[in-house]
Amino acid sequence: MRVPLAAAAQVFKSLGHPARLRMVQALAKGECCVCELHALVGGDLSTTSKHLAVLVQAGVLSGEKRANKVFYRLRTPCVTDIIACLAAPRCARTGQR
């Protein structure tokens, strides 16, 4: 039986930008509003919104509008384990010395 991997591929693709990785790391500590995430990554607010849309579309994040702000949270907290694994020194990942 072949396991469909399209959803997993979309998650990996969504994590393929440093700004999105920073957002995911920040959201691992708890939900944040779009203004906090924008302050974290800088640039245009529209670019931040596009990054968030990519992560929501991939199922990594969910957003909730409250009054005039949107708050985001991780839907798949396991992605932080993947990021931590890849950030570890090479010898720790492969068992090599």
MARKOLLUM-996440 format. One line per field, with one value per residue (C-alpha): residue number from 1; residue in one letter; x, y, z. Coordinates in Angstrom, 1 decimal, always signed. Layout:
MARKOLLUM-996440
n	NUM/... $
res	A/... $
east	X/... $
north	Y/... $
up	Z/... $
//
This chain:
MARKOLLUM-996440
n	1/2/3/4/5/6/7/8/9/10/11/12/13/14/15/16/17/18/19/20/21/22/23/24/25/26/27/28/29/30/31/32/33/34/35/36/37/38/39/40/41/42/43/44/45/46/47/48/49/50/51/52/53/54/55/56/57/58/59/60/61/62/63/64/65/66/67/68/69/70/71/72/73/74/75/76/77/78/79/80/81/82/83/84/85/86/87/88/89/90/91/92/93/94/95/96/97 $
res	M/R/V/P/L/A/A/A/A/Q/V/F/K/S/L/G/H/P/A/R/L/R/M/V/Q/A/L/A/K/G/E/C/C/V/C/E/L/H/A/L/V/G/G/D/L/S/T/T/S/K/H/L/A/V/L/V/Q/A/G/V/L/S/G/E/K/R/A/N/K/V/F/Y/R/L/R/T/P/C/V/T/D/I/I/A/C/L/A/A/P/R/C/A/R/T/G/Q/R $
east	+0.0/+1.4/+1.0/+0.1/+2.9/+1.5/+0.4/+3.9/+5.6/+3.4/+4.4/+8.1/+7.7/+6.0/+8.9/+11.3/+11.9/+13.8/+11.0/+8.5/+10.8/+11.2/+7.4/+7.0/+9.7/+8.0/+4.6/+6.0/+6.0/+2.4/+0.0/+0.9/-0.9/+0.1/+1.6/+4.0/+5.0/+5.5/+7.8/+9.8/+10.4/+10.3/+9.7/+6.3/+3.2/+1.9/+4.9/+4.3/+0.7/+1.7/+4.1/+1.4/-1.0/+1.5/+1.8/-2.0/-2.6/-0.1/-1.9/+1.0/-0.8/-4.4/-5.6/-8.4/-9.7/-10.4/-11.7/-9.3/-6.4/-5.6/-3.9/-2.0/-1.1/+0.7/-1.6/+1.3/+3.7/+5.8/+7.4/+9.5/+11.1/+12.1/+13.5/+15.4/+16.8/+18.1/+19.6/+21.6/+25.3/+25.8/+27.4/+24.4/+22.0/+24.0/+25.7/+29.1/+32.0 $
north	+0.0/+3.4/+6.2/+9.6/+12.0/+15.1/+16.7/+16.1/+17.5/+20.7/+21.1/+20.8/+23.2/+25.7/+25.6/+26.5/+30.1/+31.5/+34.0/+31.2/+29.1/+32.1/+32.4/+28.7/+28.9/+31.9/+30.2/+27.1/+29.3/+30.2/+32.1/+35.4/+38.1/+39.0/+42.3/+40.4/+38.1/+41.0/+42.7/+39.4/+39.0/+42.6/+43.7/+44.6/+43.6/+42.1/+39.8/+38.6/+37.9/+35.9/+33.8/+33.2/+32.2/+29.6/+28.1/+28.1/+26.5/+23.7/+23.0/+24.1/+27.1/+28.1/+31.7/+33.2/+36.7/+38.6/+42.1/+43.8/+41.3/+37.8/+35.4/+32.4/+29.1/+25.9/+23.2/+20.8/+21.3/+18.3/+20.6/+22.2/+18.8/+18.7/+22.2/+21.3/+18.1/+20.0/+22.7/+20.2/+19.7/+17.2/+14.5/+14.5/+14.0/+11.2/+9.6/+10.4/+12.0 $
up	+0.0/-1.0/+1.5/-0.1/+0.5/-1.2/+2.1/+3.7/+0.6/+0.9/+4.6/+3.7/+0.9/+3.2/+5.6/+2.7/+3.7/+6.7/+7.5/+7.7/+9.9/+12.3/+12.5/+13.3/+16.0/+17.5/+17.4/+19.1/+22.3/+21.9/+19.6/+18.1/+16.3/+12.8/+14.0/+16.3/+13.5/+11.2/+13.7/+13.9/+10.2/+9.0/+5.5/+4.1/+5.9/+2.6/+2.5/+6.0/+5.1/+2.1/+4.2/+6.7/+3.9/+2.7/+6.2/+6.7/+3.2/+4.1/+7.4/+9.5/+11.1/+11.8/+12.2/+14.2/+13.7/+17.0/+16.6/+14.2/+14.6/+13.4/+15.8/+14.6/+16.3/+15.2/+14.0/+13.5/+16.4/+15.2/+12.6/+15.4/+16.0/+12.4/+12.6/+15.8/+14.2/+11.1/+13.3/+15.3/+14.5/+11.7/+13.8/+16.2/+13.2/+11.6/+14.5/+13.0/+14.8 $
//
